[in-house]
Amino acid sequence: MGVESLLEAVKPCLRRVGEEGRLFPTGKRIEVVFTVTAANFLLLRTEGPGDINEALLPESGLNVPVIQPQKLMAVVRRRLLHALRMHRDSGADLTEFIRQAAELGFTKAEEHLRSRWNCTIQPPLADTGEKTTDIGMDGYCPACTIFGVALTQAQYKKASGDMSVGVKTRVHFDPAFATTRAVQPETHNKVTEGVVSTTGGALFSDIHVMPGTVFIGRVVLHDVTYPELLAVLYSLASIEAVGGRSGVYGTVKVELLGARCGDYSTTTALELADEAAGKGLTKPSSVKGFLLEKLSKLGFTAVSNEEILDAVRPEEADGLFMDLWRSSIDFVKQLDKLIAELRGGGKGRRGKKK
């Protein structure tokens, strides 16, 4: 079947490229439930060493590790940016999209016409304290229009001191809750090179979530087009690592399980994890079996990584990613039109007041 069954199930909740009013929500949403299985020792913390993010499951009474929603959001956005660069490097001609963005007043697009498209997430400048998180973001690409961006005059010429422009994310993650508290401190040895080493600070300890721990997650997507939906699911399914020092300890496997379109949400990651924990389900296979049965009763349509990864191929120059860019440019065109109307309306009201 591929992704055809998914499209049929969520079609009432999808927006169309060229559809009027895409900036205004319909109230419908697409729920997607997935699991994250630790394939390595995980460092899940927002504080310093020795800390771990945990939460109490209210019904089962278990204190379990948690992957914070902002962590999931950040890694999925980075995966989408990686896929967009793969598509760019495949030989895709993005010139027309970039030109249209430049005509709308996106300053990064003017640079991209002279070089090539790129959008990056930059950390703040520590020496000045300047908030530069959005400086590398172009404001008009799929990553920005889906996950949100703050537009100043540095990114968008029509932004100004009296009108800041904030594009909100249309992707909202629950925290992902584990079904058991499988954590333990691990002692590590700092690596040295050569035949000579010194002692005195080489050993250190951190609290890790143990390999094999299963987390249940949920994400809700609002007002996305079909290519936007597939791009987000592709980015989620292709996550390989999460958490602190993820290049060493963070290996994970994400598995998509089900999607549902509706006017309201039917469940949460907290409820699903709490029920699984109450049943004593800790093995990946048993958690997956429980979820598939539960989601079927809630009206979810089964979806798998294989279906999504087969349908989305960023290494190809044409196809879905070109539709994704069309969707993004359509979005910023409507944004630009709305800002022009707001400015025009504001001037009219001021004139009438005089």
Buried (B, 14 or more C-beta within 10 A) or exposed (E): EEBEBBBEBBEEBBBEBEEEEBEEEBEBBBBBBBBBBBBBBBBBBEEEEEBBBBBEBEEBEBEBBBBBBEBBBBBBBBBBBBBBBBBBEBEBEBEEBBBBBBEBBBBBBBBBBEEEBBBEBEEEEEEEEEEEEBBBBBBBBBBBBBBBBBBBBBBBEBBEEEEEBEBEBBBBBBBBBBBBBBBEEBEBEEEEEEEEEEEEEEEEEBBBBBBEBBBBBBBBBBBBBBBBBBBBBBBBBBBEBBBBEBEEBBBBBBBBBBBBBBEEEBBBBBBBBBBBBBEEBBEBEBBBEBBBEBBEEBEBBBBBBEBBBEBBBBEBBEBBBBBBBBBBBBBBBBBBEBBEEEBEEEEEEEEEEE
